[in-house]
Amino acid sequence: MATFSTNEFKTGLKVMLENDPCAIVENEYVKPGKGQAFNRVKLRNLKTGRVIERTFKSGDTLEGADVLDIEVQYLYSDGELWHFMDQTSYEQYAADEKATGDAAQWLKGEEICTATLWNGVPISISPPNFVTLQITDTDPGVRGDTATGGNKPATLETGAVVKVPLFIENGEIIKIDTRTGEYVSRAA
Amino acid sequence: MEVETPVLSQASVTDPHIQSLETRLHLSDCSSSNVLYLQTSPEFHMKRLLCAGSGPIYQISRVFRNGESGRFHNPEFTLLEWYRPGYDHYDLMDELGELLAGLGLVVNGRIPYADVFMDATGLDPHSVTVKALGKLARERGLASDNKDRCELLDFIFSHCVVPELETKGIVFIYDFPEPQAALAKLTDSCPARAERFELFVYGIEVANGFHELCDAEEQLMRFEGDLQRRSEAGKKPCPVDMNLIAALKSGLPPCAGVAVGIDRLLMVLNDARHIDDVIAFPVDRA
């Protein structure tokens, strides 16, 4: 894998830091007039999602990370691993609980997700921005109440719990924004 | 007196943290060529004029620093530099303060380097061990392994002290640690402090001044120390300006000098976020 010098650092570059693959979020050149030049860098750890700040002496190098985002379709979970397939190569990938993370609560099957691969292994799974799922458990709907803005918890077929408006009935299919975990609308 | 000095020079600055741009001079018969350096500051030529008896001098000039590019850096920029025989760094802070007042910038005060450093870190920069500096630097996110006192001070000052200065308005920081003397005189105290100051405007470094070192022998030793550090760091060697050393030997009058970054001053006056906002054609569009 290539190495990158601080003067090649730019947003989005994938590098290895402390044995984990990271993406550069921000890179600032800091130099006292008569002193050592530094690059103050914000990096997102691609395994944990955490953003960390590190400063490098200008001219230092980091090893590049073999990281790739691909589109995959969710197949099934065997309880331990979540299985996905690249629909162009038919290659299958198994993601563990750490990699699948919160994405699991939105997946019932056939959703197209983004898998981040590091050295060919999924390290994180992003669900589609919107999913449609059926409500399996919620209090009875309050007819005609579309205006008060109140809400109630609803359990979905995947086990996820979201807040829905009071007029929504048990068994309805709704659309959810997975980035916020919020109810968007009834699914047509 | 306003002066004009060459942009191209046969020698360059030895400071390991400042890289000169080089060019080649081809003589008319094409038989040979010499490397010339674009000035990183007009300091050496202006000191030669002072040694020749110019009296107080100033100029606004273009200077060049290789590899410096960022929010506060363009590799080509403009300095206002002036020298006052008979002044020390306190007198020169007074004079720079008057100039700033004329621009509507009122200086809030002067703080010794040791005091701001101590406030921000709890450490005395003049006596702290390299080990303690290294430990603090790692805690504050320095990823490079570093045992150089001067570079660790640079890291901690820029990452821990400068954020504090952002809240202090317009201030002079003076009396720097000895390894950061550059071309400044040292005090006789123990530990010695460098009679150097910097102007910070809401955390932005705008000017750097010295009570100038006049001793030719000590200056030559510092240059040679620089070359040693350059070679240890794997950086290119560069010729020492022996014309400057010869001039210092003939006698530099006791004086103080300061360089003001005009582009940064414009940033401050215009509330600009990036140096590119005050330069018509920054380097990537030049």
Contacts between the chains, C-beta under 8 A, distances in Angstrom:
chain1	res1	chain2	res2	distance
A	7	B	67	7.3
A	17	B	143	7.6
A	28	B	70	6.7
A	28	B	71	6.5
A	29	B	68	7.7
A	29	B	69	6.5
A	29	B	70	2.8
A	29	B	71	7.0
A	29	B	72	8.0
A	29	B	73	6.2
A	30	B	70	7.5
A	30	B	158	5.2
A	30	B	159	7.6
A	31	B	17	7.7
A	31	B	68	6.3
A	31	B	70	7.4
A	31	B	72	7.9
A	31	B	73	6.4
A	31	B	158	7.9
A	32	B	154	5.3
A	32	B	157	6.6
A	32	B	158	5.6
A	32	B	205	6.6
A	33	B	198	7.2
A	33	B	205	5.7
A	33	B	208	5.1
A	33	B	261	7.9
A	34	B	15	6.6
A	34	B	17	6.6
A	34	B	18	7.4
A	34	B	180	6.7
A	34	B	182	5.1
A	34	B	208	6.6
A	35	B	17	5.5
A	35	B	150	7.3
A	35	B	151	7.3
A	35	B	153	7.9
A	35	B	154	3.6
A	35	B	157	7.8
A	35	B	158	7.5
A	35	B	180	7.2
A	36	B	17	5.4
A	36	B	148	8.0
A	36	B	150	7.4
A	36	B	151	4.3
A	36	B	154	4.4
A	36	B	155	7.0
A	37	B	17	6.7
A	37	B	67	7.3
A	37	B	68	7.2
A	38	B	154	7.7
A	38	B	155	6.4
A	38	B	158	6.8
A	38	B	159	7.9
A	40	B	141	7.8
A	40	B	159	7.2
A	52	B	141	7.9
A	53	B	141	5.1
A	54	B	141	5.1
A	54	B	142	7.8
A	54	B	143	4.3
A	55	B	140	7.8
A	55	B	141	5.2
A	55	B	142	5.1
A	55	B	143	6.4
A	55	B	144	7.8
A	55	B	155	6.6
A	55	B	159	6.4
A	56	B	143	5.3
A	56	B	144	5.6
A	57	B	144	4.4
A	57	B	146	6.9
A	57	B	151	7.2
A	58	B	67	7.3
A	60	B	143	7.5
A	60	B	144	5.3
